[in-house]
Amino acid sequence: MRLGEIKNTIRAALDSTNKIHVDNEVLYGGQAYNINNFVEIIEALDILSKQNWNDADNAQIASIKAQHETPINPTVLTTADFNQLNTYINTINTKLPLYYQVLESVTEDQDEKTINIQLPSNIKSFKELNDLNKRLEDILKLFNVDGQFEFKGFDKGTEWYILVGTGILSYHFLIACLKTAQEYLKTKTEYFKSEDARMAYEASMKKDEKISDTGFEEYRAKWLSIFIDKKVADAIEKIGLNGQTEPELRSQLIKATTSLVKELGEGTEFHLSLNPPDYATEQAGQLVIDYKKIQLLKPENKPKQIASTKDVEKKEEDEK
């Protein structure tokens, strides 16, 4: 995990003094406690338990985690578990502010239009790396709607490229198409291996057609092609055209999305900024986009133009 991700994960559980804060409510007269930020605490402790400076015994915390394999907010803990959690956190909090201060000093906040690209682990030669770089360059050109993506460097000590979009629409379309590519791959690898997909294929057949693996593959390819086309059309409707024709932009973005699918399938990862805009987040490896918030960013009215002297004289003449 990158240092910036570590910092953000820990920060989500901290208070203003850079110590872990347990947001809790007493239940049943003190017999249990409702922990409102249990997810943030557990994610932070997962990281902090692995630090060399942390000599606290985390056996009890491991026991609490085992009871809640998938943490949720809020979570109810017994008084005994709550006390163990508090004791462990109080021990860590004696050293945590200094550790977090070090993290802040060696990491930088990222521009919200940053795209972090992790290279696939199967790159074994300069030729393979050059081929990947050329493909990435071609993909990013397709997203140049109102500004290109500029290379900003490498994340320290990791196999990540850092890029920043100079155009807001270019960024919006990239994250929209990235979300579509992620959904495409998930559908391809999960839904189309299910019995439901087979039944849908059979239901689409004509009476004289025979069931075959080749037919199913053709059905899947057509379904996924329509899926990308529809998702791209939806994104254009929500984001806008920026002076281009709809067919032209749609063709450009379909090609870009199809290329993203191939790169994701090869193991390349695309991630949002460590300080993403409030309309885009990543949850469990999937993008979540709030298009309503994007649309609120668009100016409602065009700025008023200053009338020319001739226009004013003409208006005065008409009014006489």
C-alpha positions as CSV (number, residue, x, y, z in Angstrom):
1,M,0.0,0.0,0.0
2,R,1.3,3.5,-0.9
3,L,2.2,5.9,1.9
4,G,-0.5,8.3,0.7
5,E,-3.1,5.5,1.1
6,I,-1.8,4.6,4.5
7,K,-2.0,8.2,5.6
8,N,-5.6,8.6,4.3
9,T,-6.8,5.4,5.9
10,I,-5.4,6.3,9.3
11,R,-6.6,9.9,9.0
12,A,-10.2,8.7,8.7
13,A,-10.1,7.4,12.3
14,L,-8.3,10.3,13.9
15,D,-9.5,13.3,15.9
16,S,-8.0,16.8,15.8
17,T,-5.1,15.7,18.0
18,N,-4.1,12.9,15.5
19,K,-5.2,10.2,17.9
20,I,-7.7,7.5,17.1
21,H,-11.2,8.5,18.3
22,V,-13.9,5.9,19.2
23,D,-17.2,7.5,18.3
24,N,-19.5,5.5,20.7
25,E,-22.9,5.5,22.3
26,V,-23.8,3.6,25.5
27,L,-26.5,1.0,25.1
28,Y,-28.6,-1.0,27.6
29,G,-27.5,0.9,30.6
30,G,-23.8,0.3,29.9
31,Q,-24.0,-3.4,28.9
32,A,-23.0,-2.6,25.3
33,Y,-21.6,0.1,23.1
34,N,-22.5,1.3,19.6
35,I,-19.4,2.1,17.7
36,N,-20.3,4.5,14.9
37,N,-16.8,4.5,13.2
38,F,-16.0,0.9,13.6
39,V,-15.0,0.4,9.9
40,E,-12.5,3.3,10.0
41,I,-11.0,2.1,13.3
42,I,-10.5,-1.5,12.1
43,E,-9.0,-0.3,8.8
44,A,-6.5,1.9,10.6
45,L,-5.7,-0.8,13.2
46,D,-5.0,-3.3,10.3
47,I,-2.2,-1.0,9.2
48,L,-0.9,0.1,12.6
49,S,-0.7,-3.4,14.0
50,K,2.0,-4.1,11.4
51,Q,4.3,-1.2,12.3
52,N,7.6,-2.0,14.0
53,W,7.1,0.7,16.6
54,N,3.8,-0.8,17.8
55,D,4.6,-3.2,20.6
56,A,1.1,-3.5,21.9
57,D,-0.5,-7.0,22.1
58,N,-3.1,-7.1,19.5
59,A,-4.4,-10.6,20.3
60,Q,-7.6,-9.2,21.8
61,I,-8.2,-7.0,18.8
62,A,-7.8,-10.0,16.5
63,S,-10.5,-11.7,18.5
64,I,-12.8,-8.8,18.1
65,K,-12.1,-8.6,14.3
66,A,-12.8,-12.4,14.1
67,Q,-16.3,-11.7,15.4
68,H,-16.9,-9.1,12.7
69,E,-15.3,-10.4,9.5
70,T,-17.0,-7.8,7.4
71,P,-17.0,-4.5,9.5
72,I,-20.0,-2.2,9.2
73,N,-21.0,1.1,10.7
74,P,-22.4,1.1,13.3
75,T,-21.3,-2.0,15.2
76,V,-22.4,-3.1,18.6
77,L,-19.7,-4.3,21.0
78,T,-20.1,-5.9,24.4
79,T,-18.7,-3.9,27.3
80,A,-15.8,-6.3,27.6
81,D,-14.9,-6.0,23.9
82,F,-15.3,-2.2,24.1
83,N,-12.9,-2.0,27.0
84,Q,-10.3,-4.1,25.3
85,L,-10.6,-2.0,22.1
86,N,-10.2,1.2,24.2
87,T,-7.2,-0.2,26.1
88,Y,-5.4,-1.1,22.9
89,I,-6.2,2.2,21.2
90,N,-5.0,4.2,24.3
91,T,-1.7,2.3,24.1
92,I,-1.2,3.1,20.4
93,N,-2.3,6.7,20.8
94,T,0.8,7.5,22.9
95,K,3.0,7.1,19.8
96,L,0.5,7.6,16.9
97,P,0.7,11.4,16.6
98,L,4.4,11.3,16.0
99,Y,4.0,8.5,13.4
100,Y,1.3,10.4,11.6
101,Q,3.3,13.6,11.6
102,V,6.1,11.6,9.8
103,L,3.6,10.3,7.3
104,E,2.4,13.8,6.6
105,S,6.0,15.1,6.1
106,V,6.8,12.4,3.4
107,T,3.5,12.5,1.5
108,E,1.9,15.1,-0.6
109,D,-1.8,15.8,-1.2
110,Q,-2.8,15.1,-4.8
111,D,-4.8,17.3,-7.2
112,E,-8.3,16.0,-7.3
113,K,-8.0,15.3,-11.1
114,T,-5.1,12.9,-10.5
115,I,-5.2,9.4,-11.9
116,N,-2.8,6.9,-10.4
117,I,-1.9,4.0,-12.6
118,Q,-0.3,0.8,-11.2
119,L,1.7,-1.2,-13.7
120,P,0.8,-4.9,-14.1
121,S,3.1,-7.3,-12.3
122,N,3.8,-9.3,-15.4
123,I,6.0,-6.7,-17.1
124,K,9.3,-8.5,-17.6
125,S,11.2,-6.5,-20.2
126,F,11.8,-3.0,-21.5
127,K,9.9,-3.9,-24.7
128,E,6.8,-4.9,-22.7
129,L,7.1,-1.7,-20.7
130,N,7.4,0.4,-23.8
131,D,4.4,-1.4,-25.4
132,L,2.4,-0.6,-22.3
133,N,3.4,3.0,-22.3
134,K,2.4,3.4,-25.9
135,R,-1.0,1.8,-25.2
136,L,-1.6,4.1,-22.2
137,E,-0.6,7.1,-24.3
138,D,-3.1,6.1,-27.0
139,I,-5.9,5.6,-24.5
140,L,-5.3,9.0,-22.8
141,K,-5.3,10.8,-26.2
142,L,-8.9,9.4,-26.7
143,F,-9.9,11.2,-23.5
144,N,-8.5,14.5,-24.6
145,V,-11.9,16.3,-24.8
146,D,-11.0,19.7,-23.3
147,G,-7.5,19.1,-22.0
148,Q,-4.9,16.3,-22.0
149,F,-3.5,14.2,-19.1
150,E,0.0,15.3,-18.0
151,F,2.6,12.9,-16.6
152,K,3.6,14.1,-13.1
153,G,6.1,11.4,-12.1
154,F,6.2,8.2,-10.1
155,D,4.8,7.4,-6.6
156,K,7.9,7.0,-4.3
157,G,9.1,3.5,-4.1
158,T,6.3,1.9,-6.1
159,E,5.3,0.9,-9.6
160,W,2.8,3.7,-10.1
161,Y,2.5,6.4,-12.6
162,I,0.9,9.7,-11.5
163,L,-1.1,11.7,-14.1
164,V,-3.1,14.9,-13.7
165,G,-5.9,16.0,-16.1
166,T,-5.7,19.5,-17.4
167,G,-9.3,19.4,-18.6
168,I,-12.3,18.9,-16.3
169,L,-14.4,17.2,-19.0
170,S,-11.5,14.9,-20.0
171,Y,-11.3,13.8,-16.4
172,H,-15.1,13.3,-16.1
173,F,-15.2,11.1,-19.2
174,L,-12.1,9.1,-18.0
175,I,-13.7,8.2,-14.7
176,A,-17.0,7.5,-16.3
177,C,-15.5,5.2,-18.9
178,L,-13.3,3.6,-16.2
179,K,-16.4,2.8,-14.2
180,T,-18.0,1.2,-17.3
181,A,-14.9,-0.8,-18.0
182,Q,-14.8,-2.1,-14.4
183,E,-18.5,-3.1,-14.6
184,Y,-17.9,-4.7,-18.0
185,L,-15.2,-6.9,-16.6
186,K,-17.2,-7.8,-13.5
187,T,-20.2,-8.8,-15.7
188,K,-18.0,-10.8,-18.1
189,T,-16.3,-12.7,-15.4
190,E,-19.2,-13.2,-13.0
191,Y,-22.6,-12.9,-14.6
192,F,-21.7,-14.7,-17.9
193,K,-20.4,-17.7,-15.9
194,S,-23.8,-18.1,-14.2
195,E,-26.8,-20.2,-15.1
196,D,-28.9,-17.0,-15.4
197,A,-26.8,-15.9,-18.3
198,R,-27.2,-19.3,-20.0
199,M,-31.0,-19.1,-19.6
200,A,-31.0,-15.5,-21.0
201,Y,-29.1,-16.7,-24.0
202,E,-31.5,-19.6,-24.6
203,A,-34.5,-17.2,-24.2
204,S,-33.0,-15.0,-26.9
205,M,-32.8,-17.8,-29.5
206,K,-35.2,-18.5,-32.3
207,K,-37.0,-21.8,-32.4
208,D,-34.9,-23.3,-35.2
209,E,-31.6,-22.3,-33.5
210,K,-29.4,-24.8,-31.7
211,I,-27.7,-24.2,-28.4
212,S,-23.9,-24.0,-28.7
213,D,-20.8,-22.6,-27.0
214,T,-20.1,-20.6,-30.1
215,G,-23.6,-19.1,-30.1
216,F,-23.3,-18.3,-26.4
217,E,-20.0,-16.5,-27.0
218,E,-21.6,-14.5,-29.9
219,Y,-24.5,-13.6,-27.6
220,R,-22.1,-12.5,-24.8
221,A,-20.0,-10.4,-27.2
222,K,-23.1,-8.6,-28.6
223,W,-24.5,-8.1,-25.1
224,L,-21.3,-6.5,-23.8
225,S,-21.0,-4.3,-26.9
226,I,-24.4,-2.9,-26.3
227,F,-23.6,-2.5,-22.6
228,I,-20.6,-0.3,-23.4
229,D,-22.5,1.7,-26.1
230,K,-25.3,2.4,-23.7
231,K,-23.1,3.4,-20.7
232,V,-21.0,5.7,-22.9
233,A,-24.2,7.4,-24.3
234,D,-25.5,7.8,-20.7
235,A,-22.2,9.5,-19.7
236,I,-22.3,11.9,-22.6
237,E,-25.9,12.9,-21.8
238,K,-24.9,13.6,-18.1
239,I,-21.6,15.3,-18.8
240,G,-22.1,17.1,-22.1
241,L,-20.6,17.3,-25.6
242,N,-18.2,20.3,-25.3
243,G,-18.8,21.3,-28.9
244,Q,-18.3,17.8,-30.5
245,T,-21.0,15.9,-32.3
246,E,-22.6,13.1,-30.3
247,P,-21.7,10.3,-32.8
248,E,-18.1,11.5,-33.0
249,L,-17.6,11.7,-29.2
250,R,-19.5,8.4,-28.6
251,S,-17.3,6.6,-31.1
252,Q,-14.2,8.1,-29.5
253,L,-15.2,7.1,-26.0
254,I,-16.4,3.6,-26.9
255,K,-12.9,3.0,-28.4
256,A,-11.3,4.3,-25.2
257,T,-13.5,2.2,-23.0
258,T,-12.8,-0.9,-25.0
259,S,-9.1,-0.2,-24.6
260,L,-9.5,0.3,-20.9
261,V,-11.2,-3.1,-20.6
262,K,-8.2,-4.8,-22.2
263,E,-5.7,-3.0,-19.9
264,L,-7.7,-3.8,-16.8
265,G,-7.8,-7.4,-18.0
266,E,-4.0,-7.5,-18.3
267,G,-3.6,-6.3,-14.7
268,T,-3.1,-2.6,-15.1
269,E,-5.0,-0.6,-12.3
270,F,-6.4,2.9,-12.5
271,H,-7.2,4.7,-9.3
272,L,-8.5,8.1,-8.3
273,S,-6.6,10.8,-6.6
274,L,-5.8,10.3,-2.9
275,N,-7.8,13.5,-2.5
276,P,-10.6,12.8,-5.0
277,P,-13.5,15.2,-5.7
278,D,-16.7,14.8,-3.7
279,Y,-18.5,13.4,-6.7
280,A,-16.2,10.3,-7.2
281,T,-15.1,7.7,-4.7
282,E,-13.7,4.1,-4.8
283,Q,-15.5,1.4,-2.8
284,A,-14.2,-2.2,-2.8
285,G,-12.2,-1.6,-6.0
286,Q,-15.2,-0.1,-7.9
287,L,-15.8,3.5,-8.8
288,V,-18.9,5.3,-7.5
289,I,-19.9,8.5,-9.4
290,D,-22.5,11.0,-8.4
291,Y,-23.5,12.7,-11.7
292,K,-25.9,15.1,-9.9
293,K,-22.9,16.7,-8.2
294,I,-21.0,16.9,-11.5
295,Q,-24.0,18.6,-13.1
296,L,-24.1,21.2,-10.3
297,L,-20.6,22.2,-11.3
298,K,-21.8,23.4,-14.7
299,P,-22.6,27.1,-14.9
300,E,-26.4,27.7,-15.0
301,N,-26.2,30.8,-17.2
302,K,-23.7,32.2,-19.6
303,P,-21.9,35.4,-18.5
304,K,-23.6,38.5,-19.8
305,Q,-21.9,40.1,-22.8
306,I,-21.2,43.8,-22.8
307,A,-23.3,45.4,-25.4
308,S,-21.5,47.3,-28.2
309,T,-22.1,51.0,-28.8
310,K,-24.0,50.3,-32.0
311,D,-26.4,47.9,-30.2
312,V,-27.1,50.6,-27.6
313,E,-27.7,53.3,-30.2
314,K,-30.0,51.0,-32.2
315,K,-32.0,50.1,-29.1
316,E,-32.5,53.8,-28.2
317,E,-33.5,54.6,-31.8
318,D,-36.1,51.8,-31.7
319,E,-37.6,53.1,-28.5
320,K,-38.2,56.6,-29.9
